[in-house]
Amino acid sequence: GEDRMSGDTHRDAMALVDDGEQLQARGMLEAARACYERAARLEQQAADGAAVDQARTRGILRVSAVSAWMRARRYDDAHALARRYLSEPISPGFAREVHELLCEIEAQRSAAARLPRVAESDAEEVVKALLKIETDLARGHVIRNKVSIAA
């Protein structure tokens, strides 16, 4: 039924989080972020698909989905999802966890706000450039050309 499906989706999400952690450990931060983002989408899907009478499963998946969006540095998505979960029936323990994540999202968001911003129109190009650099570095290529990103 839908529970088995949501279990598979959750497993796929966890595998992506593992991939993200390994990439992060190798300094491939953009590639890691992309993994966390895909994991967040799957985890959110699994949380929405979990049966209503499975409060514990839903709670675990919800906390996991919010934290995956955070790890992807998608603070607006993490924030919106956390608020949505708190507005739905949720057990007190998980409500507290989601609330703690909300506080953490705010802290990370204000830390991120102090970093130089890239215009939305340039963001895709910048991400492509970063991914290429990371891939080259991972292959052991020396990068001679400096990439300058105008803040």
N, C-alpha and C positions, 0 to 999 in steps of 0.2 A: 504493500500500500504506500501511501504518501510518506510514512515514517521511514521506510527502508530507503526511499528515494532521498529523503532529507539526510539520512545517515551517510549515503554515498556522497552527496554534495558536500557534507561536512568533512568527510575523509579527503576529498579532493582539495578542499580549502586548506586543511591542515598540511597536506603535502606541499601546497604552494607557499605556505608560511615557512616551512622547512627550507624550501628552495630559496626564499627571500633571505632567510638568516644566513645561509651558506654564501650567497652572493654578497651580502652585506659584509660578512667576515673577510671576503676577498676584495673589499673596497669598491664593489660594483653597485653603488648606491641607487642609481637610476633604474638599473635592471631589477634590483631588489624591490624598489618602490612599485614597479609594475607588477611584480608577483603579489605583493601585499594588496594591491588594488584589486587584482583578480580574485584573491582569497576573500576580500571584504564582500565583493558582489555575491560570491557563492555562499558565504556564511549568512549573509542577509537573506538570501533565497531559502537556505535551510531553516533559518529561524522562522520565517514566514510560513514555511511548509510543515513545521512541527505541529503535532496535534495539540489542541487547546488544553486537553487534560494532562498533557505532559509538561507541567509547569517547570520542573527542574531542567529538562532538556531545552525547553524554550529559553529559560534564563541563561543557561550556559552558552547557547548559540548567540543570544543577543549580546552578551558581554563580549564574546569573541568577535562578533561582527563590528561592534563599535571600536574595539581595540585594533582590528585589522585596518579600518579606515584611518585610525590615528597613525599606525605604523607606516601607512602609505603617505602620511603627511597631508591627508585630505581632511583638514580640520572642520571645514564647513559641513562636509558629508557626515563626519563622525558626530558633530554637534547636533545636526538635524535628526539623525537616527536615534541618538541618545534621548533627545527630547520626545521623539515619537514613542519610544519604548516606555518612558516614564509616564506617558499619557494613557498607556494601555494597561490592562490588568497585569500586574507583575508582583511576584512575592517580595516581601520586605527585604530579604537578604540580597536578592538580585537588584532590587531598586537601589539599595545602598551602594552596591558595586558600580552600577551605571552612573549613579550620582558622583561617585569618586572619579570615574572616568571623565565626567563632564568638567570637574575642577581641573583635572590634568590637561584636558583639551584646551581649556582657557589659558593655562600656564604655557603650554607649548605654542599656542597660537600667538600669544603676546611676545614670546621669545623669537618666533619666526618673523613677526612683524618688524623686528629690528634689523633683519637681514635685508640686503638690497633686493628690490623686486624687479622681475623681468616683465615687460609688457606682455599681455595675453597673446598678442599677435606674434611675438617673437618666441614665446614659450615652446612651441612645438619644435622650432628649429634648434633651440638651445638643448632640449631634451634629446633630439636626434644626435647632435654633436657630442653630448655627454655620453650617450650610449656607445657611439663609435669609439670615443676615447677609451672608455672602460673596456670594450671588447679588444681594442688594440693592446692595451696594457695587460689584459689577461693573457693575451697570446704572446706577451713578452716583447712587443714592438716598442721601440723607443719613439717617443713623439717629439718631432723636431719643431713642428709649427705650433706656435702658441695660439690658443683659442682665446680671443678676448671677448668677453660678454659684457656689453654695455649695460650698466645697471639702470 
